[in-house]
């Protein structure tokens, strides 16, 4: 199905062009015209892939979480619980340019979600799926007796999720201080306090 | 100095009108015209207080952290460290409509900070002053022997700050699940784990 693959690839390239517009001009800078310009494509050709700004924004936001999920799916687990949790969390936080781009775009999206019903719905979806992701980290640690005995599955997942999203916000708005090295140290410090 | 007081009061009322516009239409909805409309004031009168959109945004963002700081200054401390930390953190998170409004506006501002140099600078300032605030919570707990012995002042301040800002993001984008009650439970759960 080469044509379908091309179609999807082109949509992802356009979403990446939308990300660049967002990082430079904010979510409000995204229009079918500005993204066509950014991608070096005519407006007519872009309309073959996306007909409205809203469709483009929705796909671009979904692509952020799909990329992150994809990388998490591809992790080759070591069997060492600490290393494996670090590997998962490492896909969510701005440790390199690729992840920083995603984090910046995510923050721009959630910051404008209040005023865009569709982005709001997607922000809720991403929130809920991440909470479930943290449960899938915390629950087995508890079940296998790897967590400190006083760890509560629900509250720990909420706390861990909040801490990680907070590090994302800080890593985006305060890059010079909240560096990849500092983010790693905080995550490790947290793991020291929940793992036996 | 009744005239100066009036002038400041009027600027704060206009900033609050800007907050309402932001909560409804996002940061990009703010213009001298839209805020004059929202405040029921003529454009000419508004220009007496703010001449540009940028000036209005800057003042409106500063007002968020000033209001929070003001409430923290006004806390009557009980002398019970746990209650006092809860009281401070309670001013930062969306526990009621007033704080929710501030949190929504803050998130909208940091979400658009990448594309607005002045808002970016202010986001950095707010970040740094909050980190210092968390140091002023954590340092005395350590100095007075109230914190668990393995607590590190810098890493704990970073972690606590990240967790609280993460709860702010989640309390805004996922109000139905991350309720005031849940936020209080997570903060308490965290305090249980750092206090002796």
Interface residues (C-beta under 8 A of the other chain):
Chain A: X22 X23 X24 X25 X26 X27 X28 X29 X104 X107 X108 X109 X110 X111 X112 X113 X114 X115 X116 X120 X123 X124 X127 X128 X131 X150 X152 X155 X156 X158 X159 X161 X162 X163 X164 X165 X166 X167 X169 X170 X172 X173 X174 X177 X178 X182 X185 X186 X189 X190 X192 X193
Chain B: X22 X23 X24 X25 X26 X27 X28 X29 X104 X107 X108 X109 X110 X111 X112 X113 X114 X115 X116 X120 X123 X124 X127 X128 X131 X150 X152 X155 X156 X158 X159 X161 X162 X163 X164 X165 X166 X167 X169 X170 X172 X173 X174 X177 X178 X182 X185 X186 X189 X190 X192 X193
